[in-house]
Amino acid sequence: MTRAQKLRWYAGELMSEAAVNEKEGSGETAISRYLQAADILLLLSKVEENYTAWKYYTDTAAQCQQKARRLIALAPKDEAVPSASSTPPS
């Protein structure tokens, strides 16, 4: 198995895990997996010379990024964590 094949396989595994995590309600893990898969796919697209494969990698990476953005937007805002601007001066 070549390095590119291993990376394609791993990106697929990450996307599958992300989908399972998303269904289970584990948003943070799903976001992380989708973004990792997108990074790997973009790396593969950088070295790909075949347009069809390059298009697949970039389109799939964009889909992963969109899914991550959607999950980030839907994530509940944790108000227990104070922001830097609300910290009282010492």
trRosetta pair geometry for C-beta under 8 A, 3 or more apart (Angstrom, degrees):
i j d omega theta_ij theta_ji phi_ij phi_ji
1 5 4.7 -126 -171 91 85 129
1 6 5.5 104 134 -59 117 86
1 9 7.7 -14 -172 -9 140 142
2 5 4.7 99 54 6 76 103
2 6 7.1 -138 97 -5 42 86
3 6 5.7 -54 -151 35 32 112
3 7 6.4 31 152 -18 65 105
4 7 5.7 -54 -147 37 33 111
4 8 6.3 35 153 -20 66 104
4 44 6.2 108 -146 -130 89 100
4 47 7.4 -132 -94 90 117 126
5 8 5.7 -51 -146 36 32 112
5 9 6.3 34 153 -19 64 105
6 9 5.7 -54 -149 37 31 112
6 10 6.2 29 153 -18 65 108
7 10 5.6 -54 -143 38 32 110
7 11 6.3 35 156 -21 65 104
7 40 5.4 -171 -175 -174 97 110
7 43 7.0 -104 -170 88 149 116
7 44 5.7 174 114 -72 132 111
8 11 5.8 -53 -147 35 29 111
8 12 6.5 31 153 -18 62 107
8 44 6.7 90 -72 -109 79 158
9 12 5.7 -59 -155 37 30 113
9 13 6.4 32 150 -20 66 105
10 13 5.5 -51 -147 35 35 114
10 14 6.4 37 153 -20 66 103
10 40 6.3 -135 94 -148 104 165
11 14 5.7 -52 -149 35 32 113
11 15 6.5 32 152 -18 64 105
11 37 4.6 106 -158 -148 75 80
11 40 4.3 -156 -81 92 105 130
11 41 5.3 112 -147 -58 152 84
11 44 7.5 -74 -27 -12 152 139
11 60 7.8 85 148 125 131 133
12 15 5.7 -54 -148 36 32 110
12 16 6.4 32 153 -19 65 105
12 37 7.9 117 -51 -135 17 119
13 16 5.7 -55 -149 36 32 112
13 17 6.3 31 154 -17 66 106
14 17 5.7 -54 -146 39 31 111
14 18 6.2 35 153 -23 64 106
14 33 4.8 -177 -176 -171 82 85
14 34 7.6 168 143 -78 101 23
14 36 5.2 -127 -153 91 150 108
14 37 3.9 -173 96 -68 123 98
14 40 7.2 132 21 18 148 139
15 18 5.5 -51 -145 34 31 115
15 19 6.5 34 154 -21 63 102
15 33 7.2 165 -84 144 24 104
15 34 7.1 68 -112 -108 65 62
15 37 4.8 99 -57 -127 81 166
15 60 7.9 -56 -81 178 152 111
15 64 6.5 -95 -101 -98 101 112
16 19 5.8 -53 -152 33 31 110
16 20 6.6 29 151 -15 64 105
17 20 5.7 -56 -150 38 34 111
17 21 6.1 33 152 -18 68 107
17 29 7.9 -90 146 149 101 105
17 33 5.0 -140 92 -140 102 153
18 21 5.6 -54 -144 39 31 111
18 22 6.2 36 154 -24 65 105
18 29 7.7 -166 -116 126 59 72
18 30 4.6 98 -161 -151 73 68
18 31 7.9 138 -142 -31 109 13
18 33 3.5 -164 -73 95 94 122
18 34 4.6 117 -149 -55 158 76
18 37 6.8 -92 -14 -6 140 134
18 64 7.7 81 66 -141 170 94
18 67 7.3 94 142 120 133 139
19 22 5.6 -50 -147 33 30 115
19 23 6.6 29 154 -17 62 105
19 30 7.6 108 -59 -134 16 109
20 23 5.8 -56 -151 37 31 109
20 24 6.3 23 153 -13 66 111
21 24 5.7 -61 -145 43 31 108
21 26 4.2 -80 -167 74 88 107
21 27 7.6 163 141 -74 99 14
21 29 4.4 -127 -154 96 148 108
21 30 3.9 -170 97 -67 112 83
21 33 6.3 136 23 11 143 141
22 25 7.9 50 176 -64 28 19
22 26 7.5 -85 -65 60 23 65
22 27 7.0 60 -117 -103 61 55
22 30 4.2 101 -63 -125 77 156
22 67 7.7 -64 -84 176 152 116
22 71 6.7 -103 -115 -95 104 129
26 29 4.4 -3 140 34 113 118
26 30 6.1 134 95 -23 73 92
27 30 5.5 -61 -144 39 31 111
27 31 6.1 33 159 -22 69 104
27 71 5.0 172 -156 -177 96 110
27 74 7.3 -145 -124 88 142 98
27 75 5.3 167 133 -98 153 96
28 31 5.8 -52 -149 32 29 112
28 32 6.5 29 153 -18 62 107
28 75 7.6 80 -66 -121 71 135
29 32 5.7 -55 -151 36 32 113
29 33 6.3 30 154 -18 66 107
30 33 5.8 -56 -146 38 31 110
30 34 6.2 30 157 -18 66 107
30 67 7.8 -97 153 143 106 110
30 68 7.9 -174 125 -104 77 67
30 71 5.8 -158 97 -124 115 164
31 34 5.9 -57 -147 37 28 109
31 35 6.3 21 158 -14 64 110
31 68 4.8 97 -145 -143 72 86
31 71 5.0 -151 -75 94 94 133
31 72 6.1 92 -119 -61 137 83
31 75 7.9 -19 -46 -58 141 133
32 35 6.0 -62 -149 40 27 107
32 36 6.3 27 155 -20 64 108
33 36 5.7 -54 -146 36 30 112
33 37 6.3 31 155 -19 65 105
34 37 5.8 -55 -149 36 30 111
34 38 6.4 32 152 -21 64 106
34 64 4.4 176 -174 -172 82 85
34 65 7.3 164 146 -74 106 26
34 67 5.0 -139 -136 86 151 111
34 68 4.2 -170 95 -62 130 98
34 71 7.4 146 17 15 149 138
35 38 5.5 -49 -146 34 34 114
35 39 6.5 40 153 -22 64 102
35 64 7.0 166 -77 144 27 108
35 65 7.2 71 -105 -102 67 65
35 68 5.2 80 -56 -103 86 160
36 39 5.7 -52 -152 32 32 113
36 40 6.6 29 153 -16 64 105
37 40 5.8 -56 -150 37 33 110
37 41 6.2 31 154 -18 67 109
37 60 7.9 -86 145 142 108 102
37 61 7.6 -165 122 -112 74 62
37 64 4.9 -149 87 -127 107 154
38 41 5.8 -57 -145 39 30 110
38 42 6.2 29 157 -18 65 107
38 61 4.3 101 -148 -156 73 77
38 62 7.8 116 -132 -49 111 19
38 64 3.9 -161 -64 90 95 128
38 65 5.0 93 -118 -54 157 83
38 68 7.3 -79 -14 -8 140 137
39 42 5.9 -58 -148 37 28 109
39 43 6.5 30 152 -20 63 104
39 61 7.9 136 -31 -138 17 112
40 43 5.6 -53 -152 34 33 113
40 44 6.5 33 151 -18 65 104
41 44 5.6 -52 -149 36 34 113
41 45 6.4 37 151 -23 65 104
41 57 4.6 177 -178 -165 86 79
41 58 7.4 171 142 -75 106 25
41 60 5.3 -135 -144 89 156 103
41 61 3.9 -164 92 -69 124 98
41 64 7.0 144 19 10 141 141
42 45 5.5 -49 -146 33 36 114
42 46 6.8 46 152 -29 62 97
42 57 7.1 152 -83 152 28 105
42 58 7.2 70 -106 -105 68 64
42 61 4.9 103 -55 -133 82 160
43 46 5.8 -47 -158 20 34 116
43 47 7.4 7 157 1 62 104
44 47 6.6 -75 -158 45 34 94
44 48 6.0 41 151 -39 71 113
44 57 4.9 -146 91 -128 106 144
45 48 5.4 -52 -138 23 35 119
45 54 5.2 94 -147 -148 83 70
45 57 3.8 -172 -68 103 94 132
45 58 5.0 93 -119 -58 156 82
45 61 7.0 -82 -16 -10 137 142
48 53 4.8 -139 -163 104 136 110
48 54 4.4 179 98 -77 124 80
48 57 6.2 160 -3 6 153 145
49 54 7.7 -133 84 -47 4 119
50 53 4.3 61 82 18 110 109
50 54 6.4 178 87 -14 53 88
51 54 5.5 -58 -143 39 31 114
51 55 6.0 34 158 -23 68 106
52 55 5.8 -53 -148 34 27 112
52 56 6.6 29 152 -19 61 105
53 56 5.6 -52 -150 34 34 114
53 57 6.4 33 154 -18 66 105
54 57 5.9 -57 -151 36 30 110
54 58 6.3 19 158 -11 66 109
55 58 6.1 -59 -142 42 28 104
55 59 5.9 24 161 -16 65 113
56 59 6.1 -61 -142 41 23 107
56 60 6.0 18 162 -14 63 113
57 60 6.1 -62 -144 40 23 106
57 61 6.2 25 157 -20 63 110
58 61 5.6 -53 -144 36 30 113
58 62 6.4 33 154 -21 63 105
59 62 5.7 -54 -150 34 31 112
59 63 6.5 33 151 -20 64 103
60 63 5.5 -49 -149 33 36 115
60 64 6.5 39 151 -20 65 102
61 64 5.7 -52 -151 34 33 113
61 65 6.4 32 151 -17 65 105
62 65 5.7 -54 -148 38 33 111
62 66 6.3 35 152 -20 65 105
63 66 5.7 -53 -147 36 31 112
63 67 6.4 33 154 -19 64 104
64 67 5.8 -54 -150 35 31 111
64 68 6.4 31 152 -18 64 106
65 68 5.6 -53 -148 37 33 112
65 69 6.3 35 153 -20 66 104
66 69 5.6 -51 -146 36 32 112
66 70 6.3 35 154 -21 65 104
67 70 5.7 -52 -148 35 31 113
67 71 6.4 30 154 -16 64 105
68 71 5.8 -56 -149 38 31 109
68 72 6.3 34 152 -21 65 105
69 72 5.6 -53 -148 35 32 113
69 73 6.3 31 154 -18 65 106
70 73 5.8 -56 -149 37 30 111
70 74 6.3 18 156 -10 65 111
71 74 5.8 -62 -142 44 31 105
71 75 6.3 51 153 -48 65 96
72 75 5.7 -37 -150 4 31 119
78 81 5.2 51 110 4 107 106
82 86 5.1 -127 -167 82 96 112
82 87 6.0 112 134 -73 130 74
83 86 5.0 82 56 11 81 102
83 87 7.7 -124 96 -25 46 82
84 87 6.0 -37 -160 1 38 118
